[in-house]
Amino acid sequence: MLEGRKLALIGVGTMGRTLARGLITSKAADAEQLCGTVAHAERAAERSKEVGIAVGADNAAAARACDVIVLCVKPKGAAAALAELAAAGALDHDPLLVSIAAGVGTAALEIAAARKLRVVRAMPNTPCQIGQGMTVLSGGRHATADDLAVAETIVRPLGRVLRLDEEHMDAVTGLSASGPAFIYVIIEALAEGGVMVGLPRAVATELAAQTVQGAARMVIETGRHPAALKDDVTTPAGCTISALLALEDGKLRSVLARGVQEAARSAAGLGGGGGCS
Ligand SMILES: NC(=O)c1ccc[n+]([C@@H]2O[C@H](COP(=O)([O-])OP(=O)(O)OC[C@H]3O[C@@H](n4cnc5c(N)ncnc54)[C@H](OP(=O)(O)O)[C@@H]3O)[C@@H](O)[C@H]2O)c1
């Protein structure tokens, strides 16, 4: 579906780099189909070398040269960057805009662009770097089925993709976009437990990470409820049920659920200038 389309990544930070690398590694796009921009011109050469695509600091030139603009700047700068492109006439060729900015709605982007811009909002996460990401897409008022298909072609090589109504985007941000950070803390904590009972740290970290990965794959591949899978591990009067009760005493379940709720609440305030992810 990319079919020779050119993509301008406005912002080549953590996520811009993730998208560019994922597209090139998966062969969904050639490096020549991609270009990027950064705010600080002095960083452009280093970013270009790092990612293997042309990177500059002229957003309007990059946008004019491309069919799809992927907006990867921080949420508080997203509307302003788009308004500058509109003012420079860099949207006059009617490009598709894919925005990954957390908390910035398609309506706000249409207003900033001052036109019937075709906008698809995408919420990826950092495991997209290794093709194990989770991305949710939703289309704005003027986005067509083809636009959503193009956006899906961009993110499909980076992992799993779901399409949802935009009303769910802050919840998605709180769960799957912020979620890798929660899981890293869990892996670190499990490994600390392993170290506490005598395992070398590297071994404990490997055991913890593979256990998280294996358990996640069991949920995805068997389609069974996590509670049923948990019950399979708990022998009556065994060590696992004993540990699970200790975790319940520590409110692990509600702490994690509240973490997602807090991240979603924070994401909802981002477009106006907060700070997340
Ligand atoms: N990080 C995540 O896990 C994650 C997950 C999902 C969605 N997101 C969203 O992805 C977006 C980017 O996040 P990030 O973590 O990649 O941020 P980041 O690492 O800080 O990268 C931001 C990039 O944008 C560039 N930039 C800033 N203003 C610009 C402008 N006016 N024109 C051109 N480039 C500009 C910066 O350039 P300089 O380097 O020169 O400053 C930098 O390359 C955010 O909107 C965030 O909500 C992030």
The ligand as an ORCA input file, in Angstrom:
! r2SCAN-3c Opt
* xyz 0 1
  N       7.863      7.741     23.682
  C       6.813      6.902     23.598
  O       6.818      5.791     24.133
  C       5.606      7.325     22.794
  C       4.609      6.372     22.520
  C       3.510      6.774     21.722
  C       3.410      8.069     21.260
  N       4.381      8.968     21.578
  C       4.277     10.334     21.061
  O       5.335     10.498     20.145
  C       5.684     11.891     20.075
  C       7.178     12.015     20.136
  O       7.632     11.493     21.359
  P       9.156     11.087     21.536
  O       9.210     10.265     22.771
  O       9.692     10.548     20.257
  O       9.787     12.547     21.799
  P      11.318     13.015     21.615
  O      12.237     11.849     21.747
  O      11.499     14.188     22.504
  O      11.409     13.497     20.088
  C      10.792     14.660     19.630
  C      11.444     15.014     18.305
  O      10.720     16.106     17.744
  C      11.670     17.052     17.264
  N      10.982     18.347     17.196
  C      10.469     19.088     18.197
  N       9.851     20.182     17.694
  C       9.984     20.118     16.355
  C       9.577     20.937     15.283
  N       8.868     22.059     15.499
  N       9.877     20.559     14.038
  C      10.599     19.422     13.773
  N      11.001     18.595     14.751
  C      10.708     18.937     16.016
  C      12.806     16.985     18.233
  O      13.973     17.539     17.660
  P      15.285     17.834     18.547
  O      15.898     16.484     18.829
  O      16.136     18.685     17.668
  O      14.820     18.531     19.790
  C      12.901     15.462     18.412
  O      13.614     14.897     17.339
  C       4.963     12.568     21.229
  O       3.907     13.346     20.736
  C       4.444     11.428     22.091
  O       3.207     11.751     22.679
  C       5.491      8.624     22.307
*
